[in-house]
Amino acid sequence: MTTPNSLEARDIAHLVHPYTDLRAHESRGPLVITEGHGIRVRDAEGHEYIEGLAGLWCVSLGFGEQRLIDAARRQMERIAYTHTFAHRSSEPVILLAEKLTALAPGAISRAFFVNSGSEAVDTAIKLAWYYNNARGRPEKKRIIARRRGYHGVTVAAGHLTGLAYARAGFDLPMRDRFLHLTPPSHYREGRPGESEEAFTDRLVRELETLIEAVGAETVAAFIAEPVMGAGGVIVPPADYFRKIQPVLRRHDILMIADEVICGFGRTGAMWGSDTYGIEPDMVTCAKQLSSGYLPIAALLMTDAVFEVIADQSAKLGVLGMGYTYGGHPVPAAVALRTLEIYEEDGILEHVRRVSPRFLARLKALEEHPLVGEGRGVGLLGGIELVRDKATREQYDPALKIAARVVENCTARGLLLRPLPGDVVGICPPLIITESEIDELFDRLAGALDATVGALDRAA
Ligand SMILES: Cc1ncc(COP(=O)(O)O)c(C=O)c1O
């Protein structure tokens, strides 16, 4: 779309682009973003945009945050690389583990550092298996996830991601260790006349029925995003997790909270687990851990889980896993500074102050002819587009209605992302102000109007 002056068209031809139709991409080229400040970024031709998805749900502190740049530079100048294998460590990693576990929900007390959300989820799966082998329960290996959940795309995490696009053409899923349940979208999955409470109870029964069908002795863990992000911003009923949790406890099934999007204030509490009363045994986190400035992620676990794993590693002689860049000191220093800034700047309080405006503007979009539901929590939102509000009928997928809205947003200086289920996701940097929230929604409303106008003209 836009080519920086320093690049020729031919220079763009060497990169394989994730999440694109690679052939369509060849003729169109990428939108090349070259700089950013606060909640705004600029492309190679000088057009300015509000980054309405904080990059990929990660740039919580906005662009050009000097304190993070300084933290990275300072650490690189001191020592640019160390690792955490075989009793080695570094100051930022030790301090980050301490800070992160102090902030973490419930009984979480240990951190294992990795590079991405997918790696954190893969690590959770492997350690859940290791944990049950250590306890003499080799059959207890299945992991339950939900359709439309997004947990990454590496081979194991990709099995948990309940989205067709992440499977088609990749030979996934391979076996029966990964099971999927109904996502907690009352709007899309609720039956006619079914209250939210009855819907929640039905989903809890579905979980129990599945556990009984396969045998609790074969189920290791349940993994869930507190609010599903990439699968279409699905906000669960308020009591959903509070009702799920006792079922898991009763059957000795680990609760893995995938906080890769929800962690660090996104839902108006430090963790989505805090917002929804989840008591996780393991937590995966990434993205806003470093405000997206450098790649870093973590798998967190309780002492109870850690102790079993530690005993097993003593028995086997080693915990046989780790990553060259897991526990890299530079991203760790940036993550540590990020967590300090959240406190120094009162980011959580800020989110609580401005989110009522965000949620009110989101809800108001339900007045628009295209929008069936505007849903969200904190500063995380989505609008589900429908052809018929009464029946909730969706548009022909070939129309790619959400992608059209997003293109119209781009033309109006707003970057958002189309998600499965005809949803447009909205997830601005947490530093966004009320007037910037208005600007964001004004541009989105304009894009919705333009999309309706084009549909009417085509009809
Ligand atoms: C909830 C959740 N889990 C895991 C992942 C995978 O993270 P990554 O893309 O860093 O591998 C994502 C990515 O968006 C996510 O949203």
The ligand as a Gaussian input file, in Angstrom:
#p B3LYP/6-31G(d) Opt

LIG

0 1
 C       -4.671000     -15.310000      24.327000
 C       -3.479000     -15.570000      23.449000
 N       -2.692000     -16.610000      23.712000
 C       -1.603000     -16.864000      22.974000
 C       -1.270000     -16.071000      21.898000
 C       -0.066000     -16.386000      21.079000
 O        0.905000     -15.417000      21.275000
 P        2.098000     -15.211000      20.226000
 O        1.510000     -14.629000      18.997000
 O        3.026000     -14.285000      20.969000
 O        2.707000     -16.548000      20.010000
 C       -2.057000     -14.971000      21.593000
 C       -1.728000     -14.087000      20.459000
 O       -2.454000     -13.199000      20.098000
 C       -3.200000     -14.706000      22.385000
 O       -4.006000     -13.683000      22.107000

